[in-house]
Amino acid sequence: MPMAAGRPVRPAPLKRLIDVVASAGGLLVLSPVMLVLWWMVRRRMGSPALFRQVRPGLHGQPFEMIKFRTMRDATAPDGRPLPDAERLTDFGRWLRATSLDELPELWNVLKGQMSLVGPRPLLMAYGPFFTPEERERQDVRPGITGYAQIMGRNTASWQSRLANDVWYARNRTVLLDFRIIFRTLAAVFAREGVSIDPRAAMLDFNVERAGQLPVLPLAEDDAAEIADLFRRCLAGPARWGTALGSDRFLDFIAGVAMPQDTFLGIRCNGALVAAVHLRRLPEALHINDIAVDESFRGSGLAQRLIRHAAEASASLPLSLDVDAANPAALRLYEGLGFKVEHETTRVVLRREATVPDTGADDTPTLSIMDDAFFRTYGIGYLTLSGREERITIVQPAHLRLPDPVPADLVSAAREFPYHSVQVSRTLADQFEGEIVSTFTTLRMTRDPSAGTRTA
């Protein structure tokens, strides 16, 4: 069905009246059946019997949809849920095939969160990938069944489903709703267009759409979006001692990083939603930062960026640093062929202090190597006169001591008023009572012989 412009969205008091009467009557008449199904689900799959999940409703507002559970809570040894096909029980397959798992949604209809007929409520993760035209499907309440369901049920492509949803939102009538309900009942009894496990037949919508988004080189005009994305997505104590911690991070990206490094990004509906910062080192191509907007995580964008980074690394290994306390990231990188080379544990100390003018003559002991650079970009190095060892400083005064570090450099750092300092775990006993957090960073590398296939 073409997505030609239809009539504007309008109030539908009669449709809502039908929803209230039908859902209330359905809950009353079908309560014995629902009670038996609730008992059977509890007996076969345990508690809870109901599956609850937040879905987008009218105008994209989230609500909690309820259904009968059809899958076990089975997990792999590492704690991850098993694939849907392995968790789906025979009883669950029967519930899905008969659509009896949908009966509790009558309560959502009675509450005004859903309608008997309307576009099916999809996952919240799908929303960012809708085109402006496809978002029109959210101009009406989601339904237990819909026009897209009678035009192919679960076997239609995403493009076809969404086109039919938009057509319905533009052309809905009460008469059309009755036709959809009767055709849905006929399809259920005939078992037409049934897909017990839709994920086995097609990709999730967000993964499918993410795979269609091009990976683009980013230039200086994109610096503001890059800086904003990295600062929103990359957090934790590690950032205090890096360029990310500077309030002049945007200037650093545009003036220092972009002229010498490579930035790749992915846009969706014009907005930058994923980016990677690549730095070519003598021994590897290093992923300095990689970030995916929270709304787009789980869509495979990080994998696509890493694949392109691997292609750009040519014969060099690909390397990155990851927080050991981030198991999801570890699983992602291990699945892409990265292996842990070594780990570094550091502690973070915080202290309230007045930050001195580092260019003044009375700066305690340590001095800025390049004061003009520091004032411009908010990041630089402190050093003792005539010494090679350097302490990283990030404006206003976040210090990161090297490892190993001579004792006199530690003493000098203690004299310097700072807001925070990162030191190796081996130096932690010298700062007893001042530690506010500890973190471990893993250096992971991926050999070029691993190929460029992504999970």
DRENBAFI-532417 format. One record per residue (C-alpha): residue in three letters; x, y, z. Coordinates in steps of 0.05 Angstrom, whole numbers, plus 5000, padded with zeros to 4 digits. Each point is the difference from the previous one (the first is absolute). Layout:
# residues N
r = ALA; X = X; Y = Y; Z = Z
...
END
This chain:
# residues 455
r = MET; X = 5000; Y = 5000; Z = 5000
r = PRO; X = 5031; Y = 5067; Z = 4980
r = MET; X = 5011; Y = 5051; Z = 5054
r = ALA; X = 4961; Y = 5054; Z = 4965
r = ALA; X = 4975; Y = 5059; Z = 5041
r = GLY; X = 4933; Y = 4986; Z = 5032
r = ARG; X = 4954; Y = 5038; Z = 5045
r = PRO; X = 5030; Y = 5036; Z = 5061
r = VAL; X = 4999; Y = 4964; Z = 5067
r = ARG; X = 4935; Y = 5015; Z = 5036
r = PRO; X = 4967; Y = 4984; Z = 5066
r = ALA; X = 4962; Y = 4933; Z = 5001
r = PRO; X = 4951; Y = 4999; Z = 5058
r = LEU; X = 4959; Y = 4943; Z = 4970
r = LYS; X = 5063; Y = 4958; Z = 4992
r = ARG; X = 5018; Y = 5012; Z = 5072
r = LEU; X = 4930; Y = 4982; Z = 5023
r = ILE; X = 5003; Y = 4935; Z = 4962
r = ASP; X = 5068; Y = 4985; Z = 5031
r = VAL; X = 4974; Y = 5011; Z = 5071
r = VAL; X = 4937; Y = 4958; Z = 4991
r = ALA; X = 5036; Y = 4944; Z = 4962
r = SER; X = 5060; Y = 4996; Z = 5047
r = ALA; X = 4958; Y = 5002; Z = 5063
r = GLY; X = 4953; Y = 4947; Z = 4972
r = GLY; X = 5058; Y = 4958; Z = 4976
r = LEU; X = 5035; Y = 5001; Z = 5067
r = LEU; X = 4935; Y = 4979; Z = 5034
r = VAL; X = 4982; Y = 4945; Z = 4952
r = LEU; X = 5070; Y = 4973; Z = 4990
r = SER; X = 5022; Y = 5005; Z = 5073
r = PRO; X = 4991; Y = 4924; Z = 5011
r = VAL; X = 5044; Y = 4986; Z = 4939
r = MET; X = 5052; Y = 5051; Z = 5022
r = LEU; X = 5001; Y = 4970; Z = 5070
r = VAL; X = 5013; Y = 4930; Z = 4972
r = LEU; X = 5055; Y = 5027; Z = 4954
r = TRP; X = 5031; Y = 5038; Z = 5058
r = TRP; X = 5002; Y = 4935; Z = 5041
r = MET; X = 5029; Y = 4960; Z = 4942
r = VAL; X = 5055; Y = 5051; Z = 4987
r = ARG; X = 5018; Y = 5002; Z = 5074
r = ARG; X = 5002; Y = 4923; Z = 5002
r = ARG; X = 5041; Y = 4991; Z = 4937
r = MET; X = 5046; Y = 5061; Z = 5002
r = GLY; X = 4998; Y = 5025; Z = 5071
r = SER; X = 4986; Y = 5070; Z = 5026
r = PRO; X = 4983; Y = 5051; Z = 4976
r = ALA; X = 4946; Y = 4977; Z = 4952
r = LEU; X = 4995; Y = 5068; Z = 4967
r = PHE; X = 5053; Y = 5031; Z = 4955
r = ARG; X = 5005; Y = 5075; Z = 5008
r = GLN; X = 5039; Y = 5046; Z = 4954
r = VAL; X = 5001; Y = 5075; Z = 4987
r = ARG; X = 4977; Y = 5016; Z = 4930
r = PRO; X = 4986; Y = 5066; Z = 4963
r = GLY; X = 4927; Y = 5020; Z = 5000
r = LEU; X = 4961; Y = 5059; Z = 4973
r = HIS; X = 5048; Y = 5054; Z = 4976
r = GLY; X = 5058; Y = 4955; Z = 5022
r = GLN; X = 4983; Y = 5006; Z = 5075
r = PRO; X = 5025; Y = 4937; Z = 5036
r = PHE; X = 4952; Y = 4953; Z = 5035
r = GLU; X = 5006; Y = 4930; Z = 5031
r = MET; X = 4970; Y = 4948; Z = 4954
r = ILE; X = 4980; Y = 4933; Z = 5032
r = LYS; X = 4996; Y = 4932; Z = 4967
r = PHE; X = 5003; Y = 4928; Z = 5023
r = ARG; X = 5072; Y = 4975; Z = 5005
r = THR; X = 5022; Y = 4952; Z = 4945
r = MET; X = 5075; Y = 4993; Z = 5016
r = ARG; X = 5042; Y = 4972; Z = 5057
r = ASP; X = 5050; Y = 5044; Z = 5038
r = ALA; X = 5059; Y = 4958; Z = 4976
r = THR; X = 5070; Y = 5030; Z = 4998
r = ALA; X = 5068; Y = 4979; Z = 4974
r = PRO; X = 5058; Y = 4988; Z = 5049
r = ASP; X = 5023; Y = 5073; Z = 4992
r = GLY; X = 4931; Y = 5025; Z = 5021
r = ARG; X = 4974; Y = 5020; Z = 4932
r = PRO; X = 4930; Y = 4977; Z = 4981
r = LEU; X = 4999; Y = 4942; Z = 4952
r = PRO; X = 4973; Y = 5013; Z = 4929
r = ASP; X = 4924; Y = 5005; Z = 4996
r = ALA; X = 4995; Y = 4934; Z = 4962
r = GLU; X = 5032; Y = 4964; Z = 5059
r = ARG; X = 4957; Y = 5034; Z = 5052
r = LEU; X = 4934; Y = 4991; Z = 4964
r = THR; X = 4961; Y = 4941; Z = 5028
r = ASP; X = 4952; Y = 4954; Z = 4963
r = PHE; X = 4943; Y = 5030; Z = 5041
r = GLY; X = 5026; Y = 5069; Z = 4983
r = ARG; X = 4999; Y = 4983; Z = 4926
r = TRP; X = 4928; Y = 4978; Z = 5006
r = LEU; X = 4982; Y = 5064; Z = 5036
r = ARG; X = 5031; Y = 5041; Z = 4944
r = ALA; X = 4970; Y = 4959; Z = 4945
r = THR; X = 4930; Y = 5009; Z = 5029
r = SER; X = 5013; Y = 5073; Z = 5020
r = LEU; X = 4975; Y = 4983; Z = 5070
r = ASP; X = 5062; Y = 5033; Z = 5029
r = GLU; X = 4970; Y = 5066; Z = 4978
r = LEU; X = 4938; Y = 4996; Z = 5044
r = PRO; X = 5027; Y = 5041; Z = 5059
r = GLU; X = 5008; Y = 5058; Z = 4952
r = LEU; X = 4925; Y = 5011; Z = 5008
r = TRP; X = 5019; Y = 5033; Z = 5066
r = ASN; X = 5046; Y = 5048; Z = 4961
r = VAL; X = 4941; Y = 5015; Z = 4955
r = LEU; X = 4953; Y = 5014; Z = 5058
r = LYS; X = 5051; Y = 5048; Z = 5031
r = GLY; X = 5005; Y = 5039; Z = 4935
r = GLN; X = 5072; Y = 4980; Z = 4985
r = MET; X = 4981; Y = 4957; Z = 4941
r = SER; X = 4942; Y = 4989; Z = 4952
r = LEU; X = 4970; Y = 4936; Z = 4973
r = VAL; X = 5025; Y = 5021; Z = 4931
r = GLY; X = 5062; Y = 5041; Z = 4985
r = PRO; X = 5073; Y = 4992; Z = 4982
r = ARG; X = 5034; Y = 4948; Z = 5044
r = PRO; X = 5042; Y = 5032; Z = 5056
r = LEU; X = 5072; Y = 4985; Z = 4981
r = LEU; X = 5062; Y = 5004; Z = 5044
r = MET; X = 5024; Y = 5067; Z = 5028
r = ALA; X = 5067; Y = 4987; Z = 4966
r = TYR; X = 4968; Y = 5005; Z = 4932
r = GLY; X = 4975; Y = 5071; Z = 5008
r = PRO; X = 5064; Y = 5038; Z = 4981
r = PHE; X = 5003; Y = 4963; Z = 4933
r = PHE; X = 4931; Y = 5021; Z = 4976
r = THR; X = 4998; Y = 5051; Z = 4943
r = PRO; X = 4956; Y = 5062; Z = 5012
r = GLU; X = 4947; Y = 4967; Z = 4956
r = GLU; X = 5002; Y = 4934; Z = 5038
r = ARG; X = 4991; Y = 5037; Z = 5066
r = GLU; X = 4929; Y = 5015; Z = 4978
r = ARG; X = 4983; Y = 4929; Z = 5023
r = GLN; X = 5004; Y = 5027; Z = 5071
r = ASP; X = 4946; Y = 5052; Z = 4987
r = VAL; X = 4949; Y = 4947; Z = 5020
r = ARG; X = 4999; Y = 4952; Z = 5059
r = PRO; X = 5036; Y = 4934; Z = 4989
r = GLY; X = 4955; Y = 4940; Z = 4992
r = ILE; X = 4993; Y = 4927; Z = 5017
r = THR; X = 4993; Y = 4989; Z = 4925
r = GLY; X = 5007; Y = 5046; Z = 4942
r = TYR; X = 4998; Y = 5011; Z = 4925
r = ALA; X = 5072; Y = 4976; Z = 4992
r = GLN; X = 4982; Y = 4934; Z = 5034
r = ILE; X = 4944; Y = 4982; Z = 4952
r = MET; X = 5046; Y = 5019; Z = 4942
r = GLY; X = 5052; Y = 4947; Z = 5017
r = ARG; X = 5000; Y = 4993; Z = 5076
r = ASN; X = 5071; Y = 4983; Z = 5022
r = THR; X = 5026; Y = 4981; Z = 4930
r = ALA; X = 5001; Y = 5069; Z = 4968
r = SER; X = 5063; Y = 5041; Z = 4994
r = TRP; X = 5012; Y = 5059; Z = 5046
r = GLN; X = 4991; Y = 5049; Z = 4943
r = SER; X = 4933; Y = 4969; Z = 4983
r = ARG; X = 4977; Y = 4998; Z = 5072
r = LEU; X = 5016; Y = 5072; Z = 5014
r = ALA; X = 4970; Y = 5024; Z = 4934
r = ASN; X = 4935; Y = 4965; Z = 5018
r = ASP; X = 5002; Y = 5029; Z = 5071
r = VAL; X = 5006; Y = 5070; Z = 4972
r = TRP; X = 4945; Y = 4987; Z = 4949
r = TYR; X = 4954; Y = 4979; Z = 5058
r = ALA; X = 5018; Y = 5061; Z = 5042
r = ARG; X = 4980; Y = 5045; Z = 4941
r = ASN; X = 4937; Y = 4962; Z = 4979
r = ARG; X = 4971; Y = 4968; Z = 5062
r = THR; X = 4924; Y = 4992; Z = 5007
r = VAL; X = 4956; Y = 4959; Z = 5047
r = LEU; X = 4978; Y = 4958; Z = 4941
r = LEU; X = 5072; Y = 4986; Z = 4982
r = ASP; X = 5013; Y = 4979; Z = 5072
r = PHE; X = 4944; Y = 4949; Z = 4998
r = ARG; X = 5027; Y = 4972; Z = 4934
r = ILE; X = 5069; Y = 4993; Z = 5032
r = ILE; X = 4973; Y = 4965; Z = 5062
r = PHE; X = 4960; Y = 4949; Z = 4959
r = ARG; X = 5059; Y = 4986; Z = 4953
r = THR; X = 5047; Y = 4993; Z = 5061
r = LEU; X = 4954; Y = 4948; Z = 5032
r = ALA; X = 4996; Y = 4962; Z = 4934
r = ALA; X = 5076; Y = 5001; Z = 4993
r = VAL; X = 5010; Y = 4976; Z = 5072
r = PHE; X = 4952; Y = 4941; Z = 4992
r = ALA; X = 5032; Y = 4982; Z = 4933
r = ARG; X = 5071; Y = 5010; Z = 5028
r = GLU; X = 5018; Y = 5044; Z = 4941
r = GLY; X = 5063; Y = 5042; Z = 4999
r = VAL; X = 5022; Y = 4974; Z = 5068
r = SER; X = 5073; Y = 5009; Z = 5019
r = ILE; X = 5013; Y = 4970; Z = 5068
r = ASP; X = 5069; Y = 5030; Z = 5005
r = PRO; X = 5003; Y = 5062; Z = 4954
r = ARG; X = 5074; Y = 5012; Z = 5017
r = ALA; X = 5018; Y = 4934; Z = 4967
r = ALA; X = 4969; Y = 5024; Z = 4935
r = MET; X = 5023; Y = 5072; Z = 4998
r = LEU; X = 5046; Y = 5049; Z = 5034
r = ASP; X = 4975; Y = 5046; Z = 5055
r = PHE; X = 4978; Y = 5066; Z = 4969
r = ASN; X = 5055; Y = 5041; Z = 5034
r = VAL; X = 5054; Y = 4951; Z = 4978
r = GLU; X = 4973; Y = 4999; Z = 4928
r = ARG; X = 4997; Y = 5076; Z = 4996
r = ALA; X = 5068; Y = 5009; Z = 5035
r = GLY; X = 5031; Y = 4955; Z = 4946
r = GLN; X = 4974; Y = 5047; Z = 4947
r = LEU; X = 5032; Y = 5063; Z = 5029
r = PRO; X = 5066; Y = 5019; Z = 4967
r = VAL; X = 5065; Y = 5010; Z = 5038
r = LEU; X = 5025; Y = 5069; Z = 4982
r = PRO; X = 5067; Y = 5036; Z = 5011
r = LEU; X = 4991; Y = 5059; Z = 5048
r = ALA; X = 5032; Y = 5068; Z = 4989
r = GLU; X = 5010; Y = 5064; Z = 5040
r = ASP; X = 4928; Y = 5022; Z = 4988
r = ASP; X = 4979; Y = 4939; Z = 5040
r = ALA; X = 5045; Y = 5016; Z = 5060
r = ALA; X = 4944; Y = 5028; Z = 5045
r = GLU; X = 4956; Y = 4938; Z = 4990
r = ILE; X = 5059; Y = 4953; Z = 5011
r = ALA; X = 5019; Y = 5035; Z = 5065
r = ASP; X = 4928; Y = 5000; Z = 5025
r = LEU; X = 4991; Y = 4926; Z = 4983
r = PHE; X = 5064; Y = 4978; Z = 5034
r = ARG; X = 4987; Y = 5041; Z = 5063
r = ARG; X = 4929; Y = 4973; Z = 5006
r = CYS; X = 5019; Y = 4928; Z = 4989
r = LEU; X = 5069; Y = 4992; Z = 5032
r = ALA; X = 4999; Y = 5008; Z = 5075
r = GLY; X = 5035; Y = 4973; Z = 5062
r = PRO; X = 5062; Y = 5018; Z = 5040
r = ALA; X = 5047; Y = 4985; Z = 4941
r = ARG; X = 4976; Y = 5062; Z = 4962
r = TRP; X = 5025; Y = 5049; Z = 5054
r = GLY; X = 5072; Y = 4989; Z = 4979
r = THR; X = 4988; Y = 5004; Z = 4925
r = ALA; X = 4981; Y = 5053; Z = 4949
r = LEU; X = 4927; Y = 4981; Z = 5012
r = GLY; X = 5005; Y = 5032; Z = 5069
r = SER; X = 5018; Y = 5069; Z = 4973
r = ASP; X = 4946; Y = 5051; Z = 4991
r = ARG; X = 5036; Y = 5018; Z = 4936
r = PHE; X = 4992; Y = 4930; Z = 4971
r = LEU; X = 4966; Y = 5027; Z = 4937
r = ASP; X = 5060; Y = 5045; Z = 4986
r = PHE; X = 5046; Y = 4941; Z = 5011
r = ILE; X = 4961; Y = 4957; Z = 4951
r = ALA; X = 4998; Y = 5054; Z = 4946
r = GLY; X = 5070; Y = 5029; Z = 5009
r = VAL; X = 5043; Y = 4940; Z = 5020
r = ALA; X = 4967; Y = 4933; Z = 4989
r = MET; X = 4965; Y = 5010; Z = 4933
r = PRO; X = 5061; Y = 5026; Z = 4961
r = GLN; X = 5041; Y = 4938; Z = 5018
r = ASP; X = 4950; Y = 4944; Z = 5014
r = THR; X = 4941; Y = 4967; Z = 4965
r = PHE; X = 4927; Y = 5006; Z = 5020
r = LEU; X = 4944; Y = 4957; Z = 4972
r = GLY; X = 4927; Y = 5008; Z = 5016
r = ILE; X = 4929; Y = 4975; Z = 4986
r = ARG; X = 4940; Y = 5046; Z = 4992
r = CYS; X = 4927; Y = 4983; Z = 5007
r = ASN; X = 4948; Y = 5050; Z = 4976
r = GLY; X = 5056; Y = 5052; Z = 4996
r = ALA; X = 5024; Y = 4993; Z = 5072
r = LEU; X = 5069; Y = 4971; Z = 5019
r = VAL; X = 4983; Y = 4937; Z = 5041
r = ALA; X = 5067; Y = 4963; Z = 5000
r = ALA; X = 5073; Y = 5019; Z = 4991
r = VAL; X = 5070; Y = 4972; Z = 5007
r = HIS; X = 5066; Y = 5037; Z = 5010
r = LEU; X = 5059; Y = 4963; Z = 4969
r = ARG; X = 5073; Y = 5016; Z = 5016
r = ARG; X = 5056; Y = 4968; Z = 4961
r = LEU; X = 5056; Y = 4977; Z = 5046
r = PRO; X = 5065; Y = 4967; Z = 4978
r = GLU; X = 4977; Y = 4932; Z = 5024
r = ALA; X = 4924; Y = 5003; Z = 4989
r = LEU; X = 4940; Y = 5040; Z = 4977
r = HIS; X = 4970; Y = 5021; Z = 5067
r = ILE; X = 4926; Y = 5012; Z = 5012
r = ASN; X = 5008; Y = 5061; Z = 5044
r = ASP; X = 4925; Y = 5008; Z = 5012
r = ILE; X = 4938; Y = 4966; Z = 4974
r = ALA; X = 4930; Y = 5022; Z = 5018
r = VAL; X = 4928; Y = 4981; Z = 4982
r = ASP; X = 4941; Y = 5042; Z = 5021
r = GLU; X = 4961; Y = 4965; Z = 5055
r = SER; X = 4937; Y = 4995; Z = 4957
r = PHE; X = 5038; Y = 4963; Z = 4946
r = ARG; X = 5037; Y = 4948; Z = 5042
r = GLY; X = 4989; Y = 4928; Z = 4983
r = SER; X = 4990; Y = 5017; Z = 4926
r = GLY; X = 5069; Y = 4977; Z = 4976
r = LEU; X = 5028; Y = 5070; Z = 4988
r = ALA; X = 5062; Y = 4988; Z = 5042
r = GLN; X = 5015; Y = 4936; Z = 4962
r = ARG; X = 4994; Y = 5038; Z = 4934
r = LEU; X = 5048; Y = 5054; Z = 5023
r = ILE; X = 5050; Y = 4948; Z = 5024
r = ARG; X = 4995; Y = 4963; Z = 4933
r = HIS; X = 5018; Y = 5063; Z = 4963
r = ALA; X = 5056; Y = 5014; Z = 5049
r = ALA; X = 5028; Y = 4930; Z = 4988
r = GLU; X = 4998; Y = 5013; Z = 4925
r = ALA; X = 5037; Y = 5066; Z = 5010
r = SER; X = 5053; Y = 4968; Z = 5044
r = ALA; X = 5027; Y = 4960; Z = 4941
r = SER; X = 5057; Y = 4957; Z = 5026
r = LEU; X = 5001; Y = 5032; Z = 5070
r = PRO; X = 4965; Y = 4969; Z = 5059
r = LEU; X = 4939; Y = 5038; Z = 5027
r = SER; X = 5004; Y = 5019; Z = 5074
r = LEU; X = 4954; Y = 5032; Z = 5051
r = ASP; X = 4993; Y = 5010; Z = 5075
r = VAL; X = 4937; Y = 4978; Z = 5036
r = ASP; X = 4975; Y = 5005; Z = 5072
r = ALA; X = 5004; Y = 4931; Z = 5032
r = ALA; X = 4935; Y = 5015; Z = 5036
r = ASN; X = 4962; Y = 5003; Z = 4933
r = PRO; X = 4983; Y = 4927; Z = 4985
r = ALA; X = 4956; Y = 5018; Z = 4940
r = ALA; X = 5058; Y = 5036; Z = 4966
r = LEU; X = 5047; Y = 4943; Z = 5016
r = ARG; X = 4952; Y = 4950; Z = 4968
r = LEU; X = 4993; Y = 5044; Z = 4939
r = TYR; X = 5075; Y = 5008; Z = 4989
r = GLU; X = 5016; Y = 4927; Z = 5015
r = GLY; X = 4946; Y = 4980; Z = 4949
r = LEU; X = 5036; Y = 5044; Z = 4949
r = GLY; X = 5067; Y = 4966; Z = 5010
r = PHE; X = 5032; Y = 5045; Z = 5052
r = LYS; X = 5044; Y = 4969; Z = 5054
r = VAL; X = 5023; Y = 5028; Z = 5066
r = GLU; X = 5075; Y = 5018; Z = 4998
r = HIS; X = 5008; Y = 5031; Z = 5069
r = GLU; X = 4962; Y = 5037; Z = 5054
r = THR; X = 5013; Y = 5063; Z = 5039
r = THR; X = 4967; Y = 5016; Z = 5067
r = ARG; X = 4999; Y = 5072; Z = 5023
r = VAL; X = 4969; Y = 5038; Z = 5058
r = VAL; X = 4967; Y = 5068; Z = 4998
r = LEU; X = 5010; Y = 5050; Z = 5055
r = ARG; X = 4958; Y = 5063; Z = 5009
r = ARG; X = 5018; Y = 5063; Z = 5037
r = GLU; X = 4966; Y = 5067; Z = 5004
r = ALA; X = 5052; Y = 5053; Z = 4983
r = THR; X = 5007; Y = 5068; Z = 4968
r = VAL; X = 5031; Y = 4989; Z = 4932
r = PRO; X = 5062; Y = 5044; Z = 4992
r = ASP; X = 5019; Y = 5040; Z = 4939
r = THR; X = 5048; Y = 4949; Z = 4972
r = GLY; X = 5038; Y = 5053; Z = 4961
r = ALA; X = 5017; Y = 5042; Z = 5062
r = ASP; X = 5070; Y = 5002; Z = 5029
r = ASP; X = 4976; Y = 4972; Z = 5067
r = THR; X = 4971; Y = 4935; Z = 4971
r = PRO; X = 5023; Y = 4946; Z = 5050
r = THR; X = 5058; Y = 4959; Z = 4974
r = LEU; X = 4966; Y = 4975; Z = 4937
r = SER; X = 4994; Y = 5042; Z = 4937
r = ILE; X = 4960; Y = 4995; Z = 4936
r = MET; X = 5042; Y = 4977; Z = 4940
r = ASP; X = 4959; Y = 5040; Z = 4950
r = ASP; X = 4958; Y = 5051; Z = 5036
r = ALA; X = 4969; Y = 5029; Z = 4936
r = PHE; X = 4977; Y = 4930; Z = 4978
r = PHE; X = 4971; Y = 4987; Z = 5069
r = ARG; X = 4962; Y = 5066; Z = 5001
r = THR; X = 4971; Y = 4986; Z = 4930
r = TYR; X = 4981; Y = 4926; Z = 5008
r = GLY; X = 4997; Y = 4988; Z = 5074
r = ILE; X = 5048; Y = 4941; Z = 4998
r = GLY; X = 5076; Y = 4996; Z = 5007
r = TYR; X = 5058; Y = 4975; Z = 5041
r = LEU; X = 5032; Y = 5020; Z = 5065
r = THR; X = 5074; Y = 4987; Z = 5011
r = LEU; X = 5057; Y = 5013; Z = 5049
r = SER; X = 5056; Y = 5043; Z = 4972
r = GLY; X = 5049; Y = 4959; Z = 4960
r = ARG; X = 4961; Y = 4935; Z = 5007
r = GLU; X = 4970; Y = 4956; Z = 4946
r = GLU; X = 4943; Y = 4971; Z = 5042
r = ARG; X = 4934; Y = 5035; Z = 4987
r = ILE; X = 4934; Y = 5005; Z = 5037
r = THR; X = 4938; Y = 5008; Z = 4956
r = ILE; X = 4957; Y = 5059; Z = 5022
r = VAL; X = 4929; Y = 5012; Z = 4977
r = GLN; X = 4968; Y = 5067; Z = 5013
r = PRO; X = 4983; Y = 5021; Z = 5053
r = ALA; X = 5047; Y = 4954; Z = 5039
r = HIS; X = 4990; Y = 4926; Z = 4989
r = LEU; X = 5068; Y = 4966; Z = 5003
r = ARG; X = 5021; Y = 4931; Z = 4974
r = LEU; X = 5067; Y = 4975; Z = 5025
r = PRO; X = 5040; Y = 4953; Z = 4955
r = ASP; X = 5018; Y = 4929; Z = 5021
r = PRO; X = 5053; Y = 4989; Z = 5023
r = VAL; X = 5012; Y = 5069; Z = 5031
r = PRO; X = 5059; Y = 5024; Z = 5043
r = ALA; X = 4985; Y = 5018; Z = 5072
r = ASP; X = 5019; Y = 5073; Z = 4992
r = LEU; X = 4950; Y = 5008; Z = 4944
r = VAL; X = 4946; Y = 4971; Z = 5046
r = SER; X = 5021; Y = 5050; Z = 5053
r = ALA; X = 4997; Y = 5057; Z = 4950
r = ALA; X = 4931; Y = 4978; Z = 4978
r = ARG; X = 4976; Y = 5001; Z = 5073
r = GLU; X = 5022; Y = 5073; Z = 5006
r = PHE; X = 4961; Y = 5019; Z = 4938
r = PRO; X = 4928; Y = 5020; Z = 5016
r = TYR; X = 4956; Y = 4953; Z = 4961
r = HIS; X = 4927; Y = 4979; Z = 4995
r = SER; X = 5015; Y = 4928; Z = 4985
r = VAL; X = 5060; Y = 4955; Z = 4985
r = GLN; X = 5007; Y = 4931; Z = 4969
r = VAL; X = 5057; Y = 4957; Z = 5024
r = SER; X = 5020; Y = 4928; Z = 4989
r = ARG; X = 4972; Y = 4950; Z = 5050
r = THR; X = 5072; Y = 4988; Z = 5024
r = LEU; X = 5003; Y = 5073; Z = 5025
r = ALA; X = 4932; Y = 4998; Z = 5035
r = ASP; X = 5030; Y = 4989; Z = 5069
r = GLN; X = 5033; Y = 5068; Z = 4996
r = PHE; X = 4931; Y = 5032; Z = 4995
r = GLU; X = 4965; Y = 4961; Z = 5055
r = GLY; X = 4933; Y = 5030; Z = 5019
r = GLU; X = 4994; Y = 5041; Z = 4936
r = ILE; X = 4977; Y = 4946; Z = 4952
r = VAL; X = 4929; Y = 5009; Z = 4973
r = SER; X = 4999; Y = 4947; Z = 4945
r = THR; X = 5041; Y = 4945; Z = 4967
r = PHE; X = 4995; Y = 4978; Z = 4928
r = THR; X = 5035; Y = 4949; Z = 4956
r = THR; X = 5013; Y = 5012; Z = 4926
r = LEU; X = 5013; Y = 4942; Z = 4952
r = ARG; X = 5042; Y = 5010; Z = 4938
r = MET; X = 4970; Y = 4956; Z = 4946
r = THR; X = 5028; Y = 4987; Z = 4931
r = ARG; X = 4973; Y = 4968; Z = 4937
r = ASP; X = 5048; Y = 4968; Z = 4951
r = PRO; X = 4988; Y = 5019; Z = 4927
r = SER; X = 4998; Y = 4926; Z = 4982
r = ALA; X = 4934; Y = 4996; Z = 5039
r = GLY; X = 4966; Y = 5028; Z = 4938
r = THR; X = 4945; Y = 5053; Z = 4998
r = ARG; X = 4937; Y = 4959; Z = 5013
r = THR; X = 4958; Y = 5028; Z = 5057
r = ALA; X = 4950; Y = 4967; Z = 5045
END
